[in-house]
Amino acid sequence: MSEEEIEVIEERVYVVPFYPKLKYVPRWRRTPRAIRMLREFVKRHMKAEGVIISEELNEFIWSKGSKKPPRKVRVKCSKDKEGFVEVRLAEAGTEIPL
């Protein structure tokens, strides 16, 4: 799907914290668990039918390997009229202070 074809209904910027729960997961399972946590977080907060994680965001989360995902990540979520949400890294212009 190209950017022109998607009709965006709602856009939000979130900071998704991983580490309150990831410290209780075995080290080698942390990054896969972070991806699942991201999907659950977006489904809960955006009331989504499905979640599409961008390739850039996936590479950012996996950048340090399976044992050391980032503690938190700032994402931009765009919901279309069918209920699907595309999640990508937030650009520098949309950053909110932590």
C-alpha positions in Angstrom: 0.0 0.0 0.0 1.2 3.4 -0.8 0.8 6.6 1.3 -1.9 8.0 -1.1 -4.1 4.9 -0.9 -4.5 4.9 2.8 -7.2 7.2 4.3 -6.0 8.1 7.8 -8.7 8.6 10.4 -6.6 9.1 13.4 -2.9 9.7 14.2 -1.2 9.6 17.6 2.3 9.6 19.0 3.0 7.3 21.9 6.0 6.4 24.1 5.9 2.6 24.6 7.7 1.5 27.7 9.1 -2.1 27.5 11.3 -2.5 30.6 8.8 -2.7 33.5 7.8 -6.2 32.2 10.9 -7.2 30.2 13.2 -7.6 33.1 11.2 -10.7 34.2 11.6 -12.4 30.8 14.7 -14.6 29.9 17.3 -12.5 28.1 17.2 -14.4 24.8 13.4 -13.8 24.6 13.3 -10.1 25.3 13.2 -8.6 21.8 10.4 -11.0 20.5 8.5 -10.2 23.6 9.0 -6.4 23.1 7.5 -6.8 19.6 4.4 -8.6 21.0 4.1 -5.9 23.8 4.2 -3.2 21.1 1.3 -4.9 19.2 -0.7 -5.4 22.4 -0.1 -1.7 23.4 -1.2 -0.3 20.1 -4.3 -2.6 19.9 -5.4 -1.5 23.4 -4.8 2.2 23.0 -5.9 2.6 19.4 -8.8 0.0 19.5 -7.4 -1.6 16.4 -8.4 -4.6 14.3 -4.8 -5.3 13.3 -1.3 -3.8 13.7 1.3 -3.3 10.9 4.8 -2.6 12.2 7.0 -0.7 9.8 10.3 -2.3 8.6 12.2 0.7 10.0 10.7 0.3 13.5 11.3 -3.5 13.5 15.0 -2.9 12.6 15.3 -0.3 15.3 13.9 -2.7 18.0 16.1 -5.6 16.7 19.2 -3.4 16.3 21.0 -4.6 19.4 20.0 -8.2 19.0 17.5 -10.5 20.8 18.9 -9.8 24.3 18.9 -6.0 24.5 15.9 -4.2 23.1 15.5 -0.5 23.8 13.9 0.4 27.1 11.2 2.5 25.4 10.4 3.7 21.9 8.5 6.7 20.6 6.1 5.6 17.8 3.6 7.3 15.5 0.4 5.3 14.9 -1.9 6.0 12.0 -5.4 4.3 11.9 -7.2 3.8 8.7 -11.0 3.5 8.2 -10.9 -0.3 8.2 -9.4 -0.4 11.7 -5.8 -1.3 10.8 -3.0 0.7 12.5 0.4 1.3 10.9 3.1 1.9 13.5 6.4 3.6 12.6 9.1 5.5 14.4 8.2 9.1 15.3 10.0 11.7 13.3 12.2 14.3 15.0 9.6 17.0 14.5 6.9 15.1 16.4 9.0 14.3 19.5 7.6 15.0 22.9 9.8 15.5 25.9 10.3 12.5 28.2 
